Amino acid sequence: MNKWTIAALTAALTFAAGGLQAADADGRYAAYPPSANKESCGSFNAAVAKGENQSDWRDWNVFNVYTRGFLTAVSWQVVNTYDITGGKGRDAYMGWLEKYCAENPLDSYANANVELVVELYPTRTQTEPK
């Protein structure tokens, strides 16, 4: 999906939620932890490798926590969305991010999460399961 399509979908989702995208004039925004929107997919790839090679998943878990918060915020903000993941578990969406980041190591990890949401949106859970 190209950047214009993503921008259009992001705008549509934002306006559907009844709000505006919270960013400065340059499209930058604060992320928590503050370094998250400065981290690259390459940094995430290194965290994955460190976990697999040294059984040290602490760095990977920082990315995991960021993504879980990001997905929670999207589920909360997007109209007709109960669960943006559509019930997919952590292994599925973190696996998707691992593949995406392996193919796009210079992309920011924050943007990788936006790409993930674009991928997940069509199969999201729209109402709470009964």
The first five atom37 places (N, CA, C, CB, O) and aatype in JSON, in Angstrom:
{
  "aatype": [12, 2, 11, 17, 16, 9, 0, 0, 10, 16, 0, 0, 10, 16, 13, 0, 0, 7, 7, 10, 5, 0, 0, 3, 0, 3, 7, 1, 18, 0, 0, 18, 14, 14, 15, 0, 2, 11, 6, 15, 4, 7, 15, 13, 2, 0, 0, 19, 0, 11, 7, 6, 2, 5, 15, 3, 17, 1, 3, 17, 2, 19, 13, 2, 19, 18, 16, 1, 7, 13, 10, 16, 0, 19, 15, 17, 5, 19, 19, 2, 16, 18, 3, 9, 16, 7, 7, 11, 7, 1, 3, 0, 18, 12, 7, 17, 10, 6, 11, 18, 4, 0, 6, 2, 14, 10, 3, 15, 18, 0, 2, 0, 2, 19, 6, 10, 19, 19, 6, 10, 18, 14, 16, 1, 16, 5, 16, 6, 14, 11],
  "atom_mask": [
    [1, 1, 1, 1, 1],
    [1, 1, 1, 1, 1],
    [1, 1, 1, 1, 1],
    [1, 1, 1, 1, 1],
    [1, 1, 1, 1, 1],
    [1, 1, 1, 1, 1],
    [1, 1, 1, 1, 1],
    [1, 1, 1, 1, 1],
    [1, 1, 1, 1, 1],
    [1, 1, 1, 1, 1],
    [1, 1, 1, 1, 1],
    [1, 1, 1, 1, 1],
    [1, 1, 1, 1, 1],
    [1, 1, 1, 1, 1],
    [1, 1, 1, 1, 1],
    [1, 1, 1, 1, 1],
    [1, 1, 1, 1, 1],
    [1, 1, 1, 0, 1],
    [1, 1, 1, 0, 1],
    [1, 1, 1, 1, 1],
    [1, 1, 1, 1, 1],
    [1, 1, 1, 1, 1],
    [1, 1, 1, 1, 1],
    [1, 1, 1, 1, 1],
    [1, 1, 1, 1, 1],
    [1, 1, 1, 1, 1],
    [1, 1, 1, 0, 1],
    [1, 1, 1, 1, 1],
    [1, 1, 1, 1, 1],
    [1, 1, 1, 1, 1],
    [1, 1, 1, 1, 1],
    [1, 1, 1, 1, 1],
    [1, 1, 1, 1, 1],
    [1, 1, 1, 1, 1],
    [1, 1, 1, 1, 1],
    [1, 1, 1, 1, 1],
    [1, 1, 1, 1, 1],
    [1, 1, 1, 1, 1],
    [1, 1, 1, 1, 1],
    [1, 1, 1, 1, 1],
    [1, 1, 1, 1, 1],
    [1, 1, 1, 0, 1],
    [1, 1, 1, 1, 1],
    [1, 1, 1, 1, 1],
    [1, 1, 1, 1, 1],
    [1, 1, 1, 1, 1],
    [1, 1, 1, 1, 1],
    [1, 1, 1, 1, 1],
    [1, 1, 1, 1, 1],
    [1, 1, 1, 1, 1],
    [1, 1, 1, 0, 1],
    [1, 1, 1, 1, 1],
    [1, 1, 1, 1, 1],
    [1, 1, 1, 1, 1],
    [1, 1, 1, 1, 1],
    [1, 1, 1, 1, 1],
    [1, 1, 1, 1, 1],
    [1, 1, 1, 1, 1],
    [1, 1, 1, 1, 1],
    [1, 1, 1, 1, 1],
    [1, 1, 1, 1, 1],
    [1, 1, 1, 1, 1],
    [1, 1, 1, 1, 1],
    [1, 1, 1, 1, 1],
    [1, 1, 1, 1, 1],
    [1, 1, 1, 1, 1],
    [1, 1, 1, 1, 1],
    [1, 1, 1, 1, 1],
    [1, 1, 1, 0, 1],
    [1, 1, 1, 1, 1],
    [1, 1, 1, 1, 1],
    [1, 1, 1, 1, 1],
    [1, 1, 1, 1, 1],
    [1, 1, 1, 1, 1],
    [1, 1, 1, 1, 1],
    [1, 1, 1, 1, 1],
    [1, 1, 1, 1, 1],
    [1, 1, 1, 1, 1],
    [1, 1, 1, 1, 1],
    [1, 1, 1, 1, 1],
    [1, 1, 1, 1, 1],
    [1, 1, 1, 1, 1],
    [1, 1, 1, 1, 1],
    [1, 1, 1, 1, 1],
    [1, 1, 1, 1, 1],
    [1, 1, 1, 0, 1],
    [1, 1, 1, 0, 1],
    [1, 1, 1, 1, 1],
    [1, 1, 1, 0, 1],
    [1, 1, 1, 1, 1],
    [1, 1, 1, 1, 1],
    [1, 1, 1, 1, 1],
    [1, 1, 1, 1, 1],
    [1, 1, 1, 1, 1],
    [1, 1, 1, 0, 1],
    [1, 1, 1, 1, 1],
    [1, 1, 1, 1, 1],
    [1, 1, 1, 1, 1],
    [1, 1, 1, 1, 1],
    [1, 1, 1, 1, 1],
    [1, 1, 1, 1, 1],
    [1, 1, 1, 1, 1],
    [1, 1, 1, 1, 1],
    [1, 1, 1, 1, 1],
    [1, 1, 1, 1, 1],
    [1, 1, 1, 1, 1],
    [1, 1, 1, 1, 1],
    [1, 1, 1, 1, 1],
    [1, 1, 1, 1, 1],
    [1, 1, 1, 1, 1],
    [1, 1, 1, 1, 1],
    [1, 1, 1, 1, 1],
    [1, 1, 1, 1, 1],
    [1, 1, 1, 1, 1],
    [1, 1, 1, 1, 1],
    [1, 1, 1, 1, 1],
    [1, 1, 1, 1, 1],
    [1, 1, 1, 1, 1],
    [1, 1, 1, 1, 1],
    [1, 1, 1, 1, 1],
    [1, 1, 1, 1, 1],
    [1, 1, 1, 1, 1],
    [1, 1, 1, 1, 1],
    [1, 1, 1, 1, 1],
    [1, 1, 1, 1, 1],
    [1, 1, 1, 1, 1],
    [1, 1, 1, 1, 1],
    [1, 1, 1, 1, 1],
    [1, 1, 1, 1, 1],
    [1, 1, 1, 1, 1]
  ],
  "atom_positions": [
    [[0.85, -1.17, 0.0], [0.0, 0.0, 0.0], [0.9, 1.24, 0.0], [-0.97, 0.0, 1.22], [1.85, 1.31, 0.78]],
    [[0.61, 2.21, -0.86], [1.47, 3.38, -0.93], [1.12, 4.39, 0.16], [1.36, 4.04, -2.3], [0.09, 4.28, 0.82]],
    [[2.0, 5.36, 0.34], [1.85, 6.35, 1.43], [0.58, 7.18, 1.27], [3.06, 7.27, 1.48], [-0.03, 7.56, 2.27]],
    [[0.17, 7.49, 0.05], [-1.03, 8.31, -0.15], [-2.27, 7.53, 0.26], [-1.16, 8.76, -1.62], [-3.2, 8.1, 0.83]],
    [[-2.29, 6.23, -0.02], [-3.41, 5.4, 0.4], [-3.47, 5.34, 1.92], [-3.3, 3.99, -0.2], [-4.55, 5.43, 2.51]],
    [[-2.32, 5.18, 2.54], [-2.25, 5.13, 4.0], [-2.7, 6.46, 4.59], [-0.83, 4.79, 4.47], [-3.46, 6.5, 5.56]],
    [[-2.23, 7.55, 3.99], [-2.62, 8.87, 4.49], [-4.13, 9.06, 4.36], [-1.88, 9.99, 3.71], [-4.77, 9.59, 5.27]],
    [[-4.71, 8.62, 3.24], [-6.15, 8.76, 3.04], [-6.92, 7.91, 4.05], [-6.54, 8.37, 1.61], [-7.91, 8.36, 4.61]],
    [[-6.46, 6.67, 4.27], [-7.13, 5.8, 5.25], [-7.0, 6.37, 6.65], [-6.54, 4.39, 5.2], [-7.96, 6.36, 7.42]],
    [[-5.82, 6.86, 6.98], [-5.61, 7.46, 8.3], [-6.53, 8.66, 8.48], [-4.14, 7.88, 8.49], [-7.14, 8.82, 9.54]],
    [[-6.63, 9.5, 7.47], [-7.51, 10.67, 7.55], [-8.96, 10.23, 7.69], [-7.34, 11.57, 6.31], [-9.7, 10.79, 8.5]],
    [[-9.36, 9.24, 6.91], [-10.74, 8.76, 6.99], [-11.05, 8.2, 8.37], [-11.01, 7.71, 5.92], [-12.1, 8.48, 8.94]],
    [[-10.13, 7.4, 8.9], [-10.33, 6.84, 10.23], [-10.35, 7.93, 11.29], [-9.23, 5.83, 10.56], [-11.15, 7.87, 12.22]],
    [[-9.5, 8.91, 11.14], [-9.44, 10.0, 12.1], [-10.73, 10.8, 12.09], [-8.25, 10.91, 11.81], [-11.3, 11.07, 13.15]],
    [[-11.2, 11.18, 10.9], [-12.42, 11.97, 10.83], [-13.64, 11.14, 11.2], [-12.6, 12.55, 9.45], [-14.6, 11.67, 11.76]],
    [[-13.61, 9.85, 10.91], [-14.72, 8.98, 11.32], [-14.81, 8.92, 12.84], [-14.55, 7.57, 10.74], [-15.89, 8.77, 13.41]],
    [[-13.66, 9.04, 13.5], [-13.63, 9.02, 14.96], [-14.04, 10.36, 15.55], [-12.24, 8.63, 15.46], [-14.16, 10.5, 16.77]],
    [[-14.25, 11.35, 14.68], [-14.72, 12.65, 15.15], [-13.62, 13.53, 15.69], [0.0, 0.0, 0.0], [-13.9, 14.44, 16.47]],
    [[-12.4, 13.3, 15.3], [-11.3, 14.11, 15.8], [-10.32, 14.44, 14.7], [0.0, 0.0, 0.0], [-10.54, 14.11, 13.53]],
    [[-9.26, 15.09, 15.08], [-8.19, 15.42, 14.17], [-6.93, 14.73, 14.62], [-7.98, 16.94, 14.08], [-6.76, 14.43, 15.8]],
    [[-6.05, 14.46, 13.68], [-4.8, 13.83, 14.04], [-3.99, 14.78, 14.92], [-4.01, 13.43, 12.79], [-3.81, 15.95, 14.58]],
    [[-3.52, 14.27, 16.03], [-2.74, 15.1, 16.95], [-1.28, 15.02, 16.55], [-2.95, 14.64, 18.43], [-0.58, 14.06, 16.89]],
    [[-0.82, 16.03, 15.84], [0.57, 16.11, 15.41], [0.89, 17.57, 15.16], [0.84, 15.23, 14.14], [0.0, 18.39, 14.98]],
    [[2.19, 17.87, 15.13], [2.57, 19.25, 14.83], [2.52, 19.49, 13.32], [3.98, 19.56, 15.39], [2.16, 18.59, 12.55]],
    [[2.89, 20.68, 12.9], [2.82, 21.06, 11.49], [3.69, 20.17, 10.59], [3.24, 22.5, 11.32], [3.43, 20.06, 9.39]],
    [[4.7, 19.54, 11.17], [5.58, 18.66, 10.41], [5.13, 17.2, 10.48], [7.0, 18.78, 10.91], [5.82, 16.32, 9.97]],
    [[3.98, 16.94, 11.11], [3.48, 15.58, 11.22], [4.14, 14.77, 12.33], [0.0, 0.0, 0.0], [3.98, 13.55, 12.38]],
    [[4.88, 15.43, 13.19], [5.56, 14.75, 14.29], [4.69, 14.78, 15.54], [6.95, 15.4, 14.57], [3.88, 15.7, 15.72]],
    [[4.85, 13.79, 16.39], [4.06, 13.71, 17.61], [4.89, 13.01, 18.68], [2.71, 12.96, 17.37], [5.85, 12.3, 18.39]],
    [[4.5, 13.24, 19.91], [5.2, 12.59, 21.02], [4.69, 11.16, 21.15], [4.99, 13.37, 22.35], [3.49, 10.91, 21.04]],
    [[5.58, 10.24, 21.38], [5.22, 8.85, 21.62], [5.82, 8.45, 22.95], [5.72, 7.9, 20.46], [6.82, 9.02, 23.39]],
    [[5.22, 7.48, 23.58], [5.71, 7.05, 24.89], [6.03, 5.57, 24.84], [4.68, 7.34, 26.0], [5.16, 4.78, 24.5]],
    [[7.24, 5.17, 25.16], [8.32, 6.04, 25.65], [8.76, 7.01, 24.55], [9.51, 5.19, 26.13], [8.59, 6.72, 23.37]],
    [[9.33, 8.15, 24.95], [9.66, 9.21, 23.99], [10.51, 8.76, 22.82], [10.35, 10.31, 24.7], [10.43, 9.35, 21.74]],
    [[11.33, 7.75, 22.99], [12.2, 7.31, 21.9], [11.47, 6.46, 20.87], [13.38, 6.54, 22.46], [12.02, 6.2, 19.8]],
    [[10.25, 6.03, 21.15], [9.57, 5.07, 20.29], [9.38, 5.57, 18.86], [8.24, 4.72, 20.87], [9.55, 4.8, 17.91]],
    [[9.04, 6.85, 18.69], [8.83, 7.32, 17.33], [10.14, 7.67, 16.64], [7.92, 8.51, 17.33], [10.13, 8.1, 15.49]],
    [[11.26, 7.51, 17.32], [12.57, 7.72, 16.7], [13.25, 6.4, 16.37], [13.46, 8.56, 17.63], [14.25, 6.38, 15.65]],
    [[12.72, 5.31, 16.89], [13.31, 3.99, 16.64], [12.98, 3.53, 15.23], [12.82, 2.96, 17.68], [11.88, 3.78, 14.72]],
    [[13.93, 2.87, 14.62], [13.7, 2.35, 13.26], [13.3, 0.88, 13.32], [14.97, 2.53, 12.39], [13.43, 0.22, 14.35]],
    [[12.81, 0.41, 12.2], [12.55, -1.02, 12.09], [13.85, -1.8, 12.29], [11.92, -1.35, 10.72], [13.85, -2.92, 12.8]],
    [[14.96, -1.19, 11.89], [16.26, -1.85, 12.1], [16.54, -2.08, 13.57], [0.0, 0.0, 0.0], [17.1, -3.11, 13.94]],
    [[16.15, -1.14, 14.42], [16.31, -1.31, 15.87], [15.44, -2.46, 16.37], [15.95, -0.02, 16.62], [15.86, -3.25, 17.22]],
    [[14.24, -2.55, 15.83], [13.35, -3.66, 16.19], [13.95, -4.98, 15.72], [11.95, -3.46, 15.57], [13.92, -5.97, 16.46]],
    [[14.5, -5.01, 14.51], [15.15, -6.22, 14.0], [16.28, -6.66, 14.93], [15.69, -5.99, 12.57], [16.44, -7.85, 15.19]],
    [[17.06, -5.7, 15.42], [18.15, -6.02, 16.34], [17.61, -6.6, 17.65], [19.0, -4.77, 16.63], [18.21, -7.51, 18.21]],
    [[16.49, -6.08, 18.12], [15.89, -6.6, 19.35], [15.39, -8.03, 19.15], [14.73, -5.7, 19.81], [15.51, -8.86, 20.05]],
    [[14.83, -8.3, 17.98], [14.38, -9.66, 17.66], [15.59, -10.6, 17.64], [13.64, -9.69, 16.29], [15.54, -11.68, 18.24]],
    [[16.65, -10.2, 16.97], [17.85, -11.04, 16.87], [18.45, -11.29, 18.25], [18.89, -10.38, 15.96], [18.88, -12.4, 18.54]],
    [[18.49, -10.26, 19.09], [19.03, -10.41, 20.44], [18.21, -11.42, 21.23], [19.07, -9.04, 21.17], [18.75, -12.23, 21.98]],
    [[16.9, -11.36, 21.07], [16.04, -12.32, 21.76], [16.27, -13.74, 21.28], [0.0, 0.0, 0.0], [16.37, -14.67, 22.08]],
    [[16.35, -13.89, 19.96], [16.51, -15.23, 19.4], [17.9, -15.8, 19.67], [16.26, -15.2, 17.91], [18.04, -17.0, 19.92]],
    [[18.93, -14.96, 19.61], [20.31, -15.44, 19.74], [20.79, -15.54, 21.18], [21.22, -14.55, 18.98], [21.62, -16.38, 21.51]],
    [[20.27, -14.67, 22.03], [20.77, -14.62, 23.42], [19.68, -14.88, 24.45], [21.4, -13.27, 23.68], [19.93, -14.79, 25.65]],
    [[18.5, -15.19, 24.0], [17.35, -15.38, 24.89], [17.14, -14.18, 25.81], [17.55, -16.63, 25.73], [16.72, -14.33, 26.95]],
    [[17.43, -12.99, 25.29], [17.23, -11.76, 26.04], [16.18, -10.93, 25.31], [18.58, -10.95, 26.21], [16.47, -10.25, 24.33]],
    [[14.95, -11.01, 25.79], [13.82, -10.39, 25.13], [13.46, -9.02, 25.7], [12.64, -11.3, 25.21], [12.41, -8.47, 25.35]],
    [[14.29, -8.47, 26.57], [13.94, -7.18, 27.2], [13.78, -6.07, 26.18], [15.01, -6.79, 28.21], [12.8, -5.32, 26.25]],
    [[14.69, -5.93, 25.23], [14.57, -4.87, 24.23], [13.34, -5.08, 23.35], [15.85, -4.81, 23.35], [12.62, -4.14, 23.03]],
    [[13.11, -6.34, 22.96], [11.94, -6.67, 22.15], [10.66, -6.29, 22.89], [11.92, -8.16, 21.79], [9.71, -5.8, 22.29]],
    [[10.65, -6.52, 24.19], [9.44, -6.25, 24.96], [9.09, -4.76, 25.0], [9.61, -6.77, 26.37], [7.92, -4.41, 25.1]],
    [[10.08, -3.88, 24.91], [9.79, -2.44, 24.83], [8.96, -2.17, 23.57], [11.11, -1.6, 24.81], [7.99, -1.42, 23.62]],
    [[9.35, -2.77, 22.46], [8.58, -2.61, 21.22], [7.19, -3.24, 21.35], [9.35, -3.23, 20.03], [6.21, -2.67, 20.88]],
    [[7.12, -4.4, 21.98], [5.86, -5.09, 22.19], [4.89, -4.23, 23.0], [6.1, -6.43, 22.9], [3.72, -4.1, 22.64]],
    [[5.38, -3.64, 24.07], [4.52, -2.8, 24.92], [4.04, -1.57, 24.14], [5.28, -2.37, 26.21], [2.88, -1.19, 24.25]],
    [[4.94, -0.96, 23.37], [4.55, 0.18, 22.54], [3.41, -0.23, 21.59], [5.76, 0.71, 21.73], [2.4, 0.48, 21.48]],
    [[3.58, -1.36, 20.91], [2.58, -1.81, 19.95], [1.25, -2.12, 20.64], [3.07, -3.05, 19.21], [0.2, -1.77, 20.11]],
    [[1.29, -2.74, 21.78], [0.04, -3.06, 22.5], [-0.7, -1.78, 22.88], [0.34, -3.9, 23.75], [-1.92, -1.71, 22.76]],
    [[0.04, -0.77, 23.33], [-0.58, 0.51, 23.64], [-1.14, 1.19, 22.41], [0.0, 0.0, 0.0], [-2.23, 1.76, 22.44]],
    [[-0.39, 1.12, 21.32], [-0.82, 1.72, 20.06], [-2.12, 1.08, 19.58], [0.27, 1.58, 18.99], [-3.06, 1.78, 19.2]],
    [[-2.17, -0.25, 19.61], [-3.36, -0.96, 19.16], [-4.56, -0.69, 20.07], [-3.09, -2.46, 19.09], [-5.69, -0.59, 19.6]],
    [[-4.31, -0.57, 21.36], [-5.38, -0.23, 22.3], [-5.94, 1.15, 21.98], [-4.87, -0.29, 23.76], [-7.16, 1.35, 21.97]],
    [[-5.06, 2.11, 21.73], [-5.5, 3.47, 21.4], [-6.32, 3.48, 20.11], [-4.29, 4.41, 21.26], [-7.34, 4.17, 20.02]],
    [[-5.89, 2.73, 19.11], [-6.64, 2.66, 17.85], [-8.02, 2.05, 18.1], [-5.87, 1.83, 16.79], [-9.02, 2.57, 17.61]],
    [[-8.07, 0.97, 18.86], [-9.37, 0.34, 19.16], [-10.29, 1.31, 19.88], [-9.17, -0.93, 20.02], [-11.5, 1.3, 19.66]],
    [[-9.74, 2.13, 20.72], [-10.52, 3.09, 21.5], [-11.0, 4.26, 20.65], [-9.7, 3.61, 22.66], [-12.1, 4.77, 20.86]],
    [[-10.2, 4.68, 19.68], [-10.48, 5.89, 18.92], [-11.26, 5.68, 17.63], [-9.22, 6.56, 18.61], [-11.95, 6.6, 17.19]],
    [[-11.18, 4.53, 17.02], [-11.78, 4.33, 15.7], [-13.22, 3.85, 15.86], [-10.95, 3.32, 14.87], [-13.49, 2.85, 16.53]],
    [[-14.13, 4.57, 15.22], [-15.55, 4.24, 15.28], [-15.79, 2.83, 14.76], [-16.38, 5.26, 14.47], [-15.12, 2.38, 13.83]],
    [[-16.73, 2.14, 15.38], [-17.1, 0.77, 15.0], [-15.91, -0.18, 15.08], [-17.68, 0.74, 13.59], [-15.74, -1.06, 14.24]],
    [[-15.09, 0.03, 16.1], [-13.95, -0.86, 16.31], [-13.88, -1.24, 17.78], [-12.62, -0.18, 15.85], [-13.62, -0.4, 18.64]],
    [[-14.14, -2.51, 18.05], [-13.98, -3.03, 19.41], [-12.55, -3.5, 19.61], [-14.98, -4.18, 19.68], [-11.94, -3.24, 20.64]],
    [[-12.02, -4.19, 18.6], [-10.66, -4.73, 18.67], [-10.03, -4.67, 17.28], [-10.65, -6.19, 19.22], [-10.4, -5.44, 16.39]],
    [[-9.1, -3.76, 17.1], [-8.46, -3.59, 15.79], [-7.76, -4.86, 15.33], [-7.46, -2.43, 15.83], [-7.61, -5.08, 14.13]],
    [[-7.32, -5.7, 16.28], [-6.61, -6.92, 15.89], [-7.54, -8.0, 15.36], [-5.83, -7.46, 17.06], [-7.07, -8.99, 14.79]],
    [[-8.84, -7.83, 15.54], [-9.77, -8.86, 15.07], [-9.6, -10.16, 15.82], [0.0, 0.0, 0.0], [-9.91, -11.23, 15.3]],
    [[-9.1, -10.07, 17.04], [-8.9, -11.27, 17.86], [-7.59, -11.98, 17.6], [0.0, 0.0, 0.0], [-7.32, -13.03, 18.2]],
    [[-6.78, -11.43, 16.72], [-5.47, -12.04, 16.47], [-4.6, -11.82, 17.7], [-4.79, -11.45, 15.18], [-4.62, -10.75, 18.29]],
    [[-3.85, -12.8, 18.06], [-3.0, -12.7, 19.24], [-1.7, -11.96, 18.97], [0.0, 0.0, 0.0], [-1.38, -11.6, 17.84]],
    [[-0.96, -11.76, 20.06], [0.31, -11.05, 20.0], [1.27, -11.67, 18.99], [0.95, -11.01, 21.36], [1.94, -10.95, 18.25]],
    [[1.34, -12.98, 18.96], [2.27, -13.62, 18.03], [1.97, -13.25, 16.58], [2.23, -15.14, 18.21], [2.88, -13.09, 15.77]],
    [[0.68, -13.13, 16.26], [0.3, -12.8, 14.88], [0.71, -11.38, 14.52], [-1.22, -12.97, 14.7], [1.34, -11.16, 13.48]],
    [[0.36, -10.4, 15.37], [0.68, -9.03, 14.96], [2.15, -8.69, 15.15], [-0.16, -8.05, 15.75], [2.69, -7.9, 14.38]],
    [[2.8, -9.25, 16.15], [4.24, -9.0, 16.29], [5.01, -9.73, 15.17], [4.75, -9.46, 17.68], [6.03, -9.23, 14.7]],
    [[4.52, -10.88, 14.76], [5.11, -11.59, 13.62], [4.98, -10.79, 12.34], [0.0, 0.0, 0.0], [5.9, -10.74, 11.52]],
    [[3.81, -10.14, 12.17], [3.61, -9.28, 11.0], [4.62, -8.13, 11.02], [2.16, -8.74, 10.95], [5.21, -7.8, 10.0]],
    [[4.8, -7.53, 12.19], [5.76, -6.43, 12.32], [7.2, -6.91, 12.06], [5.67, -5.8, 13.72], [7.99, -6.19, 11.44]],
    [[7.53, -8.1, 12.51], [8.87, -8.64, 12.25], [9.1, -8.76, 10.75], [9.05, -10.02, 12.94], [10.16, -8.38, 10.25]],
    [[8.12, -9.29, 10.03], [8.25, -9.43, 8.57], [8.34, -8.06, 7.91], [7.05, -10.23, 7.99], [9.21, -7.83, 7.06]],
    [[7.45, -7.15, 8.3], [7.45, -5.81, 7.71], [8.79, -5.13, 7.94], [6.3, -4.97, 8.3], [9.37, -4.55, 7.02]],
    [[9.28, -5.18, 9.17], [10.53, -4.49, 9.5], [11.74, -5.14, 8.84], [10.73, -4.47, 11.0], [12.7, -4.45, 8.5]],
    [[11.7, -6.45, 8.64], [12.79, -7.11, 7.92], [12.85, -6.61, 6.47], [12.61, -8.65, 7.94], [13.94, -6.49, 5.89]],
    [[11.69, -6.31, 5.9], [11.62, -5.81, 4.52], [11.82, -4.3, 4.42], [10.28, -6.18, 3.92], [12.12, -3.78, 3.34]],
    [[11.66, -3.58, 5.55], [11.72, -2.1, 5.55], [12.55, -1.6, 6.74], [10.29, -1.5, 5.61], [12.02, -0.87, 7.57]],
    [[13.82, -1.98, 6.83], [14.6, -1.67, 8.03], [14.82, -0.17, 8.3], [15.92, -2.32, 7.92], [15.09, 0.21, 9.44]],
    [[14.69, 0.67, 7.28], [14.89, 2.11, 7.48], [13.61, 2.83, 7.89], [15.44, 2.73, 6.22], [13.66, 4.0, 8.27]],
    [[12.49, 2.16, 7.81], [11.22, 2.77, 8.21], [11.21, 2.94, 9.72], [10.01, 1.91, 7.73], [11.89, 2.21, 10.44]],
    [[10.44, 3.9, 10.21], [10.32, 4.06, 11.67], [9.42, 2.96, 12.22], [9.76, 5.47, 12.04], [8.52, 2.47, 11.53]],
    [[9.67, 2.58, 13.46], [8.82, 1.57, 14.08], [7.41, 2.11, 14.27], [9.41, 1.13, 15.43], [6.44, 1.36, 14.18]],
    [[7.28, 3.4, 14.53], [5.96, 4.01, 14.67], [5.17, 3.86, 13.37], [6.08, 5.51, 15.06], [3.99, 3.51, 13.4]],
    [[5.81, 4.12, 12.23], [5.13, 3.97, 10.95], [4.8, 2.51, 10.67], [5.98, 4.54, 9.83], [3.78, 2.21, 10.05]],
    [[5.65, 1.6, 11.1], [5.36, 0.17, 10.94], [4.05, -0.17, 11.64], [6.51, -0.7, 11.48], [3.28, -1.0, 11.15]],
    [[3.79, 0.45, 12.78], [2.54, 0.22, 13.51], [1.35, 0.79, 12.74], [2.61, 0.85, 14.9], [0.27, 0.2, 12.76]],
    [[1.54, 1.92, 12.07], [0.47, 2.47, 11.23], [0.18, 1.49, 10.1], [0.87, 3.87, 10.67], [-0.98, 1.21, 9.79]],
    [[1.22, 0.97, 9.48], [1.05, -0.02, 8.4], [0.31, -1.26, 8.92], [2.42, -0.42, 7.8], [-0.53, -1.83, 8.22]],
    [[0.63, -1.67, 10.14], [-0.05, -2.82, 10.76], [-1.54, -2.54, 10.89], [0.56, -3.13, 12.15], [-2.36, -3.4, 10.57]],
    [[-1.89, -1.35, 11.34], [-3.3, -0.99, 11.49], [-4.02, -1.02, 10.13], [-3.44, 0.4, 12.14], [-5.15, -1.48, 10.03]],
    [[-3.35, -0.52, 9.1], [-3.93, -0.56, 7.75], [-4.21, -2.01, 7.35], [-2.98, 0.12, 6.72], [-5.24, -2.31, 6.76]],
    [[-3.29, -2.89, 7.68], [-3.45, -4.32, 7.38], [-4.58, -4.94, 8.19], [-2.13, -5.07, 7.64], [-5.35, -5.75, 7.67]],
    [[-4.69, -4.58, 9.46], [-5.68, -5.18, 10.36], [-7.09, -4.64, 10.19], [-5.24, -4.98, 11.78], [-8.07, -5.34, 10.46]],
    [[-7.21, -3.4, 9.75], [-8.5, -2.72, 9.75], [-9.64, -3.51, 9.09], [-8.36, -1.4, 9.05], [-10.72, -3.58, 9.67]],
    [[-9.46, -4.1, 7.91], [-10.58, -4.79, 7.27], [-11.12, -5.98, 8.08], [-10.16, -5.27, 5.91], [-12.28, -6.36, 7.91]],
    [[-10.3, -6.57, 8.94], [-10.73, -7.75, 9.7], [-10.9, -7.45, 11.19], [-9.72, -8.87, 9.52], [-10.92, -8.37, 12.0]],
    [[-11.04, -6.18, 11.54], [-11.19, -5.79, 12.95], [-12.51, -6.34, 13.5], [-11.14, -4.26, 13.1], [-13.44, -6.61, 12.74]],
    [[-12.58, -6.48, 14.81], [-13.83, -6.83, 15.48], [-14.57, -5.52, 15.73], [-13.58, -7.63, 16.83], [-14.04, -4.62, 16.38]],
    [[-15.77, -5.42, 15.2], [-16.5, -4.16, 15.29], [-17.34, -4.0, 16.55], [-17.38, -4.02, 14.1], [-17.57, -2.88, 16.99]],
    [[-17.78, -5.1, 17.14], [-18.57, -5.02, 18.37], [-18.06, -6.06, 19.35], [-20.08, -5.23, 18.09], [-17.44, -7.05, 18.97]],
    [[-18.35, -5.81, 20.62], [-17.91, -6.77, 21.65], [-18.59, -8.11, 21.43], [-18.24, -6.23, 23.07], [-19.81, -8.17, 21.27]],
    [[-17.8, -9.19, 21.41], [-18.4, -10.52, 21.25], [-19.35, -10.82, 22.41], [-17.29, -11.6, 21.17], [-19.08, -10.47, 23.55]],
    [[-20.44, -11.46, 22.09], [-21.46, -11.82, 23.12], [-21.28, -13.23, 23.57], [-22.88, -11.64, 22.58], [-22.03, -13.71, 24.41]]
  ]
}
